[in-house]
Amino acid sequence: MKNFPNAFVILLGVIAVSWMLTYLIPQGSYERLLDEETGLTRVVKDSYQQIDTESPSFLDLLVSIPQGISGRADLIILILLIGGCFYLIEKTEAFNQGLVKLVSSLKGKESLALLLLAVLFLSGGATIGLQEEVVAMTPVLLLFGKSLGYNGLTMLFASYGSTVVGSSFSASNPFGVLLAQKEAALPLLSGSSLRLIVLLIASIAWILYLLYYAKNNRIEKVKMPSQGTSLSQSSKIILLLLGVTFSIVIFGIIQFGWGFSEMSGCFFVLGIVCGLVAKMGWNKTGETYIAGMKEMVFASIVIGLANSISILLTKGMVMDSIVYGLFGPLQNFPPAVSGVLMMVSHTLLHFPVPSYSGQAVLTLPILVPLSDLIGLSRQICVLAYQYGAIMADMIVPTNGALMAVIALAKIPYNKWFKFALKPTLLMLLIGAFTIIFAIATGYN
């Protein structure tokens, strides 16, 4: 469909629908208590009650948009600064020269290059929950893909898609598994053996699907602008600095729990230094950096708009009602059916709650006592959450990172949804079989 709405229009539509739902869905709330030891706010078991309060006004609808953008300020700043950094490095020709070198060394081994790329992003998702950071890398990845003869869908599948699968099936994703285990009062990293085995199975299935699609959807290779030129001394230094910066950032995330602000600072310095190394001078370096930030504004606004949806639903006091309606009936089914339906319910809930870490905090305090009641172990409760909620990031239009990467790749959402649905359902099927197996073997 040529005139299918872009990411900006889709999210504005979802925001409007969310506002209307606050008038249609019964309002209700769970009682919450602050745990002074952990600093986490916990939901009180069996405390849901319907309430009568005012729904958000039209002014609240309008205000939710700037609130949503400001609420993701740290991520937006990261995307702007990394985007400016990568754009500047691209203008130094270091990327082009480096990619030419890489492409020439991979001539005839394009499938190997795609495999290594997918493994890299699968590992990033599995270890540190990499996802939003892919947004700023997307222009470079698309350029790399074209030089190898791969279209935009293939490259997003290999990069963004792989981070989602890695994050979903991870044994140690700090924003998913570890947070959920903490909410479920489970030892951190417990039950890792099964998770690692299933991560391997899911990764193999994902990569095979990727290679199959890529083989049948090749495009004509695009010659790089700097084809035939050798790697200059300044380009070697810039690429070395890029590798060092990535190493420092990953070490900081794992060792010191760095967030978006620390990452933003590192890439900002990298961009300025690279401009000076390329002998652009201070003025041109600054102008080029700002031009790169402008390229990322659309993706940044999309991420902020996605955040507005949960703000409206929470303010309208219907978020808890949605959770209650989705998960309450599960106690009427056998454990195996309940476990799979719990995963499906998490997938559906991820539409109004696009943050999977936020979804863990919202649902696990409710689902843990429910799981105890219906005979599901808490580990299975966490499995249902991580497979259902995190894999939904592949398809939900309320996920800012997804809408940003497809916007940068100029892929309409309907085309992406049609493309991504089958592999997403395949991953959810693997998750469902894992839950049934875990229940049958007494996994806890």
N, C-alpha and C positions, 0 to 999 in steps of 0.2 A: 504494500500500500504506500503510494508515493507521498500522500499527505498525512501519514500517521503522525500523531503528536510527538514532539521531541521530549527529552527528559524533563525539561523545565515545565512544559505544559502538563505532562502526566502528573508530576508532583503537585502542581497547583490544583489539579483536579482531585487528587487523593486528599489533599488538605481540606478542600471544600466538603468532600464526602465525609471525612472524619468529623468535621464540625457538625454536619447534619446528624451523624450517628449519636452525638451527645444529646440530641433531643429525642432519639428513637429508642435507644437502649436504656433499660432501667439503671438508674444510678445506684451504686453500692460501693462498699469499702471494707477492707480487712483492717483490723486493729494492728498497729505496728509499735514495736518497742525497740529502743536503742540499746544494743549490747555494748556496755561500757568497756568490756575487755577487748573486743575486736573492733569497735567503732562502726559495726554494721547495723543497719536497721533491719529487724527481723519481723516477719509476719506472724501473728498469734494464731495458733491452730483453731480451726472451726469458729473464727471470729467474723466471718462475712455477714454483713447486714445491708439491706437496702436502705438508702437514705433519700431524703428529699432536699435538693439544693438547686440553686440556679445553674442552668447550662451556660456555657460561654456565649457571650454576646457577639454581635458582628464586629465590634471593636476588638474583642479578644481574638477573633479570627485574624484580623489584620495584624494585631500585635504579635501573634504567634510566629509570624514570618521573620521579623527581625530578632525575636527571642531565639528562634531555632538556629539562625545563623550565628548569633553571638554565643549560643550554647556550645557550638562546635568550633569556637575560635581557635583553640590550640591545634586542632586537626587542619583547619583552613589555613592557618599560618604555616604549618608544616608543608602543605601542598603548594602554597605560593612560593615559599623559599626554596623547596627542592625543585619546583618547576623552573624558577628563575635560574637556579644553579645549573640544571641539566641543559636548559636553553642556551646559557652562556657557553658551556663546554662544547655544545654542538656548533656554535658560531666560531669557536676557535679551530674547528676542523678536526679536533682530537678524536671525537666520536667517529666521524666519517672515516678517518684514516685507520683508526683501531678496528672498526667494523670491516673495512676493506681487507685488512690483514687477516681478521678472523674468518671472513667469508671465503677468502682465497685458500686458507688452510683447511676449510671444511668443504671444499668443492667436491661434489659427489658424495658427501656425508651429511646432507641436509637433515635426514631423519635422526642422525646421531645428535646434531645440534639441537633439534627440537626435544629430543629425549633428555638431554642434559639440562635444558632450560626448564622443563617440567619438573625434573627431580630437584633442581635448585629451589623452585618456588614451593613445591610440596614440602621440602625441608623447612623453608622459612615459615610456612603456615603451621607446621607441626611443632616447631620449637618456640617461636616467639609470637605466634598469632598474626603473622604478616598479612595485611590485606589492603588497608587504606593507602599504604606507602606505594602500592603498585600504580596508583593514579598518576603520580608524577613521572614514573618510569615509562608510561604507556607510549608517548610519542617516539621514544628511542626504540622501544620494542617493536613498534609497527614498522619503523624504518629498517630494523634488522630483519624482520620477517619478509618484507618486500624484496630485500636483497637476496634472500634464500628461496623466494618463490612461494611464500605462504601469505594467505590473505589475513585480514584483520580478525576474523572470527577464530582462526587457528591460533593466532598469537595471544588473544585474550583468553582462550581456552587453556593454553599452555602456561600462562602467567597468572592472571587473576583467578581463573578457575582452579588451578592447582593449589593456590594458597587457600581457597575455600575448602577443598578436599583435605588438605593437610591439617588445617585448623579444626575441621569437623571430626576427623578420625584420630586426632592427636592423643597422645598419652600425657602430654605436659603443657598444652596451650595455657598460658597463665590467665588469659582473659576468658577462657571457656572451661576447660576441664578442672583446673586447679581452683578457680573461683567457685564452680559448682560443687566440687568436693568439700570445699570449706563451708559452703551453705548447708550441705548435707551432713556435716559433722563427720566426714570421713578422713582418714589419714591422707595427706597429700601424696600424689603419685601412686596410691594404692590401686590394685587391679590393672597394673600397666601391661602385664604379659598379654592378656587377651587384646587389649587396645592396640598394642604394637603389631600383633599378628594380623588383626583386621586392617590396620593402617597399611600394611604391606599388600594385602589382598586388594584393598580398594585402590591403592596407588597403581598396581599392575593393571587392573581393569580400566582405570582412568587413562593411563598412558597408551594402552592398546586401542582404546576408543579414539584418542587424540591422533595417533599415527594413522589409523584407518581413515579418519576424516581428512587429515592433511594430505594423504596420498591421493584421495579422490577429488580434491579441491585445490589443486595447485594453480598458481597464477604465473604469468610471465615475470621472470626476475627483473627487478629494476636496478639498473646500473648505478652504483654509488657516485655522488658528485666528485669525489676525490679518487676515482678509480685510476690506477696506474701510478699514483704518487706514493712515495715512501713515507714511513712514519718519522716525522720530524722530532728533533730533540725536545722541543717544548711540549709536543703531543705526548711523548713518552713520560715526561714529568707529570703532566696533567692526569693521565690515566693511572699513573702510580699513586698520585695524591687521592684520586677517586677510590682506588682499592684500599688504601690506608684508612680513609674516612669511613668507608663501609665497615671495615674491621673494627675500628674504634667504636662506632655506633652499636654494632651487634654485641661487642664486649660490654659496653655500657648498659645495654638493655638487660643482658643476662646477669651481669655481675652486680650492677648498682641500681637496677630497676628504673633506668632512664625512661622518661616519657617523651611526648611529642616536642616539648620545648627544648630539651637537650639535643634532640635530633635536629630540630630546626636550626639551632645555633651552629652545630657542626657543618651543616650543608651551606649555611650562609657564608661562613668563613671560607669554605672550600670554593664556592663560586667566585668570591672576590679575589682569592689567591690565584685561581686559575686564569682569571682575566688579566691579572698583572703578569703572570708567567708568560702568557701569550702576547705580551707587550701591547695590550689594548690601551693602557693608561687608565687613570682613575675615572675620568669623565665617560669614556666609551664603555668601560666596565659597568659603571652604574647604570647607564642608559640601556645597555644590553640586558642587564639583570632585570630591570623594571619591565622591559619588553617581554621577557620570559614569564614574569609574574602575570602580566596581562593575559597571556595565553591560557593561564590556569584559572582565571576568574570564573568562567562558566562552570567548570567542574566544582569549584569551591562553593558557589551559590547553590548548586544542586545538593551538595552534602548538607548545607544548612537547612534547605527546604525539607529534606527528609526528616530532620530532627523536629520540625514544627508539628509533625503528625502526632508523635507521642506526647508532646507538650499539650496539645488540644485534648487528646483523649484522657490524659491524666487530670487536667484541669476540669474537664467535664465529669469527672468521677465515674467513668464507665470502663476504665482499664481493668479494674478489679472484677467488674461484672463480666467482662469478656473472658478473663481467666477462669472465673467461677463457672461460667457456662460451658467452656471448653473441657475443663478437667473434672468437674463435679461428677458427671455421669460415669466416669471410668470405673468407679467402685462396683458397678453392676455387672461387670464382665469378668471372665476367668483371667488369671494373671497374665498368660501369654498374649491374649487379645488386648488386655489393658496396657501392657507394655508397648505393643506396636501402635495402638491408638494414642498413647501418650506421646510417642514420637511424631505421629501425624498432627496431633493437636499443637505441638510445639512449632511445626512447620507453618500451620495456619496462623498461629499467634504472632509469628515473626513478621507478618504484614504490618500490623499496627505497632509492633515493637522491634524496629530495625536494628537495635543494638543487642547483640547476643549476650554480652556481659550484663546489660540491664535486664534482659529476659531471665537470666539465671537468678539475679537478686529478687526479681518480682515473683517468680514461680516456684523456685525450689523450697522456700519456707512453707509453701502451701502443699506442694507435691510430696515432700518427704513424709509427713504424717499420713497422707493419703496412701502412699506406697506401703508404709508399715501396715496400714489397715487392710489392704487388699492382697498382701503377701508378696509384694515385690521388694527385692533388696534395694538398698539405697544406691548401690553401684549401677544397677539397671536403670534406676530413676535418672541418674546422671547420664548414662548412655543414651537414653531416649531424648534427653535434652540436647546433648551435643550433636547427635546425628540429625535430629529434626530441625533444631533452631539454626545451627551454623550452616548446614547444607542449603537452607532456604536462601542464603545470601547469593546463591547463583541466579535466582529468578525473581525475588521480590522487588517491585519497582520502588519500594520505600527505602531501599538500601542505597545510601548516598554514594558509596564507593563504586558500586555496580553501575549506577546511572552516570557517574562521572567518566568511567573508563569507556563505556559504549558511546558517550557523547564525544569524547576525544577521538574515538575510532570512526565517528560518523556512521554508527550502526543504529538503526531504529530499534526501539525496545521490542516491537512485535517480532522483528527478525531475530533478535537475540533470544527471546523467549522460545520461539519455535526451535531454534538451534540447541539451546541449553536444556530444554525440558527432558529429553531422552536420557542424556548422561546423568542428570540430576536424579531422575527416577531410578536409574540403575544404582546409584550410590545409596539412595534411600532404601532400595530393596536389599542391598548388602547390610545396611543398618538394621532392617527389620529381621533378617535371618540371624544376625548376631544377637539381637535381643532375645529371640526365641531360643537360640542355642544357650545363651547365658542363663535363662530361666530354667531350662531343662537340666543344666549341669550344676545348678546351685551357686552361680557366680555371685560373690559378695565381697 
